[in-house]
Amino acid sequence: MSAKPSDRPEPSIRVMMMPRDTNAHGTIFGGVILSYVDQAGAIEARRHGCAHVVTVAMDRIEFKQPVFVGDVLSFRTETLHLGRTSVRVRVHVEAERFEPPCERVDVTTAEVVFVAVGPDRRPIPFSKCK
């Protein structure tokens, strides 16, 4: 059964950033955040009824705010377009800071394209997903 595209961003993942995620400057590696963006997007893509999706594209990413150890990141997703074999998902990332001044800041927004694949890892229509 296929889930219908979301009308508003849905929470997909919330995760606290840990010391192992830091770079030499003491902030969180961009690659760590990108990995979570990919996972959150895949969760949204799978809502359309296909258990197996692969990432085929990720739009330009611009980090607007640094992320620190202890920040809790929320990854909110929404479906922008559902095609025959692909889906475009927007992932919005927000950091909740617990160090004074406690605040929420926008970190980045990305658009990610996923393709549904069958057992042979070739593209299949979402309508044929079970």
C-alpha positions in Angstrom: 0.0 0.0 0.0 1.4 3.4 -1.0 1.5 6.2 1.4 0.4 9.5 0.0 2.8 12.4 -0.3 3.1 14.5 2.8 1.5 18.0 2.8 3.9 19.3 5.5 7.3 18.3 6.8 7.2 15.2 8.8 9.7 14.4 11.6 11.9 11.5 10.4 15.0 11.5 12.7 16.1 13.3 15.8 19.7 12.7 17.0 22.1 14.2 19.5 25.5 15.1 18.2 28.4 13.4 20.0 32.1 14.1 20.4 32.9 11.3 17.9 31.1 13.4 15.2 33.5 16.5 15.5 36.1 17.8 13.2 39.4 19.6 14.2 37.5 22.8 14.8 35.2 21.3 17.4 32.1 21.4 15.3 30.2 18.5 13.7 31.5 17.2 10.4 29.3 18.2 7.4 29.5 14.6 6.2 27.9 13.3 9.4 25.0 15.6 8.8 24.8 14.6 5.2 24.6 11.0 6.2 21.5 11.7 8.4 20.0 13.8 5.6 20.3 10.8 3.3 18.7 8.5 5.9 15.8 10.9 6.7 15.1 11.3 3.0 15.1 7.5 2.5 12.6 7.1 5.3 10.3 9.6 3.6 10.8 7.9 0.2 9.9 4.5 1.6 6.6 5.9 2.8 5.5 5.6 -0.8 5.4 1.8 -0.6 8.8 0.6 -1.7 11.1 -0.9 0.9 14.2 -0.5 -1.4 15.3 2.9 -2.5 18.7 4.2 -3.5 20.0 7.8 -3.5 20.7 9.1 -7.0 21.1 12.9 -6.4 21.4 15.4 -3.7 21.1 19.1 -4.4 23.6 21.8 -3.3 24.0 21.9 0.4 24.8 25.1 2.3 25.4 25.0 6.0 23.9 28.1 7.5 24.9 27.5 11.1 27.5 25.3 12.8 26.4 22.3 14.8 28.0 21.5 18.2 28.4 18.5 20.5 25.2 18.1 22.5 22.9 19.8 19.9 19.9 17.7 19.0 19.2 17.7 15.2 15.8 17.3 13.8 15.4 16.1 10.2 12.0 17.0 8.8 11.0 15.6 5.5 8.4 16.2 2.8 7.7 14.7 -0.6 8.0 17.3 -3.4 7.4 15.0 -6.4 6.5 11.4 -6.8 7.3 10.1 -10.3 7.1 6.6 -11.8 10.3 5.2 -10.4 11.7 8.2 -8.5 10.8 10.5 -5.7 12.1 14.0 -4.8 12.3 14.7 -1.0 13.1 17.9 0.8 14.9 17.5 4.1 15.1 20.4 6.5 17.6 20.3 9.4 17.2 22.2 12.6 19.5 22.2 15.6 18.2 22.6 19.1 20.8 24.0 21.4 20.8 23.3 25.1 23.7 25.6 26.0 22.6 29.2 26.9 21.2 30.9 25.1 19.0 27.8 24.4 17.6 28.2 20.9 16.6 26.5 17.7 18.5 27.3 14.5 18.1 26.3 10.9 21.2 24.3 9.8 20.4 23.4 6.2 17.8 22.2 3.7 18.4 19.7 0.9 16.5 18.1 -1.9 17.3 14.4 -2.4 16.2 12.1 -5.3 15.6 8.4 -4.6 14.8 5.6 -7.1 12.8 2.5 -6.2 14.7 -0.6 -7.0 13.8 -4.3 -7.3 15.7 -7.4 -6.1 18.1 -7.0 -9.1 18.8 -3.4 -8.0 17.3 -2.0 -11.2 14.7 0.8 -11.2 11.0 -0.3 -10.8 7.8 1.7 -10.7 6.6 2.6 -7.2 3.3 1.0 -8.3 5.0 -2.4 -8.5 6.5 -2.2 -5.0 5.2 -4.6 -2.4 
